[in-house]
Amino acid sequence: MSDWDECLGAELHQLHRRGLLRSLRPVSDAAYPALTREGKRLINFSSNNYLGLAGHPRIIEAEEASAKRGAGSAASRLIIGHDEETGRLEREIAEWKGTESALLFSNGYMANLGVLSALLTPGDAVFSDQLNHASIIDGIRLSGAKKYIYRHNDPDHLEMLLKQADREGVKRKLIVTDTVFSMDGDLAPLKELAELKRRYGAALMVDEAHGGGVYGPEGEGVTHMLEVHDRVDLQMGTFSKAFGVYGAYVAGNRKWIRYLLNTSRSLIYTTGLPPAVIGGIRAALSLVREGSQLRQQLFQKSSRFREKLREAGFSIPSHSSPILPLVIGGAPETLRLSEALAEQGIHALAIRPPTVPPGTARIRFSFMANHDPADLDRCADTVIRLGESMGLVEQVG
Ligand SMILES: Cc1ncc(COP(=O)(O)O)c(C=O)c1O
């Protein structure tokens, strides 16, 4: 056995021992409220397909029609150019977000990586919420900028760090936050952040990955719901979650977007999105914009489920969100609960470190606008029963 084999084997064994080993499992119908795994029907609480659009016939038809223009886009857009539909989509995104311009990226991870590493230099300061997504963390790391991590959703701590950076004489400051925190479902205090940005002469970038499609009059995101979009410099979002497709965007003023087009390595050095994806996103964008009813159904279903658990004695976060975390604590017991839920027909995965901080392993339930209400009621009863039998009711919260 080589040194590599030995080390990797030992690492994997450690992960297994600590309840942190991950594996891939085949499922079918992942785009729908009930999926099938190993022949068993499971109610799907593990997708980010909040509006149920991943299975929408209008999007699938649009993808099929666009695929006739080619299976792939053949090169980086900066080399080969882009077709008309791609340009049209970027104009539609800018119009929807109320910005001068917008730029597509392959996915949200690459958008955050590319944008942050292009904007920030080692002389700059970046202020990042403690619970920001891994793609933001990685983009910051890649940039080499001086990082100031503020306590989760704590504008007072952020202000303290902004003052500290001023004392340290940093050149430029950028505040960056998720608008909806993916593993907790809570919202960033964008009004306070926008005010701090103004007072301290910083820039503000938001990640609407989980806010897009779900919040705002036309699903623009939390930024629009709270009417702070005019004070945000860059709005980033993905089409892989509530939009049900794939791909991502950054929207902002013309100069910023032009700069990113010229400097974002994850855009420049990668192939453009395939025509089918572009067509699918355009169809999804129009469904999202006219999707108030879907948003209403999503929030009604999520609230009913939360209410049932709260009445049974679970400590449930008060915010209204399509993401519900049941924080258990240790990884092994969270895994056990997830497996017990699966036995009872519920697909709700254990989210463990490093995705969440140590000691906060949780079951993350995410809701869909087209979940069947009877399925949801039955699942809530099952969660309550299992939570009680495992002695979790007082502990979770
Ligand atoms: C907040 C946040 N930003 C970015 C991403 C990455 O988006 P994508 O899945 O499109 O790469 C995710 C999803 O995992 C996310 O939760």
The ligand as an SDF file (V2000), in Angstrom:
LIG
                    3D

 16 16  0  0  0  0  0  0  0  0999 V2000
  -25.7890   30.8260   -0.3470 C   0  0  0  0  0  0  0  0  0  0  0  0
  -25.3120   30.0150   -1.5080 C   0  0  0  0  0  0  0  0  0  0  0  0
  -24.5220   30.5970   -2.4190 N   0  0  0  0  0  0  0  0  0  0  0  0
  -24.0760   29.9180   -3.4880 C   0  0  0  0  0  0  0  0  0  0  0  0
  -24.4200   28.6010   -3.6850 C   0  0  0  0  0  0  0  0  0  0  0  0
  -23.8820   27.8610   -4.8750 C   0  0  0  0  0  0  0  0  0  0  0  0
  -24.8230   27.8560   -5.8960 O   0  0  0  0  0  0  0  0  0  0  0  0
  -24.7990   26.7100   -7.0060 P   0  0  0  0  0  0  0  0  0  0  0  0
  -25.4460   25.5030   -6.4360 O   0  0  0  0  0  0  0  0  0  0  0  0
  -25.5390   27.3210   -8.1560 O   0  0  0  0  0  0  0  0  0  0  0  0
  -23.3600   26.4660   -7.3400 O   0  0  0  0  0  0  0  0  0  0  0  0
  -25.2680   27.9700   -2.7710 C   0  0  0  0  0  0  0  0  0  0  0  0
  -25.7120   26.5720   -2.9780 C   0  0  0  0  0  0  0  0  0  0  0  0
  -25.1830   25.6190   -2.5960 O   0  0  0  0  0  0  0  0  0  0  0  0
  -25.7050   28.6820   -1.6410 C   0  0  0  0  0  0  0  0  0  0  0  0
  -26.4690   28.0940   -0.7130 O   0  0  0  0  0  0  0  0  0  0  0  0
  1  2  1  0
  2  3  1  0
  2 15  2  0
  3  4  2  0
  4  5  1  0
  5  6  1  0
  5 12  2  0
  6  7  1  0
  7  8  1  0
  8  9  2  0
  8 10  1  0
  8 11  1  0
 12 13  1  0
 12 15  1  0
 13 14  2  0
 15 16  1  0
M  END
$$$$
